[in-house]
Amino acid sequence: MRNASVQSWVRRQILKNTKAVKDLKNLEINSRRKTFSLKLELAGETEPLAISGGYQITVNGGKTFFAPADDLQTSKEWLTILASELLKGRSFEVPGFVSSFL
């Protein structure tokens, strides 16, 4: 139930915030291992994009942040490299009700 709530929120956020993602398939979040995996159906693409990796949760100033780990992998080599370059050292604030499940 715990991971299902987070998965539902993540799905809504992704589909709400971009038109590039047509559907989100196979979203899995393991809060004990701090790992995730998902497949995205993207506009203009014939095959889904697979993404997997680990994450860290930090709290700073009473706010909770999600940071992808350095092991992020995608089904496209060039995108794995780009994501590594763009996401290194970045974190993203998550709402309080979601952070309690991560």
Secondary structure, DSSP 4 states (H G I P E B T S, - for coil): -HHHHHHHHHHHHHHHH-SSEEEEEEEEEETTTTEEEEEEEETT-SSPEEEEEEEEEEEETTEEEEEE-TT-EESSHHHHHHHHHHHTT--EEE-HHHHTT-
